[in-house]
Amino acid sequence: MPPSPSASTFRLGVVLALCAATGFASKAIFVKLAYRYQVDAVTLLTLRLALAMPFLLLVRLWRGGSAAPISGRDRGWLLLGLLGYYLSSLLDFLGLMSVSASLERLLLMLYPTFTVLLSAWLLKQRVTGRIVTALSITYAGMLLVLIPDLAQARAHWSGVILVLLSTLSYALYLTLSPAVIARVGAMRFTETALAVSALAMAVHFLATRPLGALVQPLPVWGYALAIAILATVLPIYALAGAIVRIGSSRTAIIGSIGPVLTIVLSMGVLDERLGWLQWLGAAVVIGGVWIVGSNKK
């Protein structure tokens, strides 16, 4: 059993976990604000990754240190990054064109439940009765969230499906990557995965858009920079720092406040609103995800 962290280390870990949750929660807000300037999802995501890469490189250089070369086998597995930061992000940005930031964040919160199901299917891991109960609670809560928006045409099934596919893609990335991460290191894997995804996004952009599409109003560049730094680079490193100090389970539990943060931000910035039934559904979803994330069996 690992030793308990000191009080100061624990406090710093909690602060880092909260910073990571806040950063990730802000992404949808910045995306929705950028969409007000008629930028498309592919262009905005290209700007996000292009602006994030120099900062990742700077952090990598600042951290220093030499690392052993990545084996040929693991180089192939690094393509998993395409699931986590290219395909998942692309589907998410496309979904945000027709669903609210609040609903998007709640849908993305389903990734731990998808990871459990994928692990049971692909890795033959046992699903306990407690987890089955948690999954049932989570999906019941999501129905409470979805029904009012879909009934009143405030969201489109296409957007919901795109965000769900984004969540599934990210869950598949999380399911298949632990063995590779154990060999190459978590931060090295994440940095490389982001670099591979940035290259894939650049190819996608050049194949489908003219270079002139990068000429965007200054606010779009500002929001893209905010997504790159505040909602991508800083949260990734804050999350890693939190896991080192307080462990992955505590970090995941703290991160479950993400949807609440997104809902609060969307109410203040985007003037989005949830009905009482959706607030109840959100609480049920977060409760179910918390049970899944805190499971130690």
Secondary structure, DSSP 8 states (H G I E B T S, - for coil): ------HHHHHHHHHHHHHHHHHHHHHHHHHHHHHTTT--HHHHHHHHHHHHHHHHHHHHHHH--------HHHHHHGGGHIIIIIIHHHHHHHHTTTS-HHHHHHHHTTHHHHHHHHHHHHS-----HHHHHHHHHHHHHHHHHHHHHHHTTSS-HHHHHHHHHHHHHHHHHHHHSHHHHHHH-HHHHHHHHHHHHHHHHHHHHHHHS-GGGG---HHHHHHHHHHHIIIIIHHHHHHHHHHHHH-HHHHHHHHTTHHHHHHHHIIIII-----HHHHHHHHHHHHHHHHHHT---
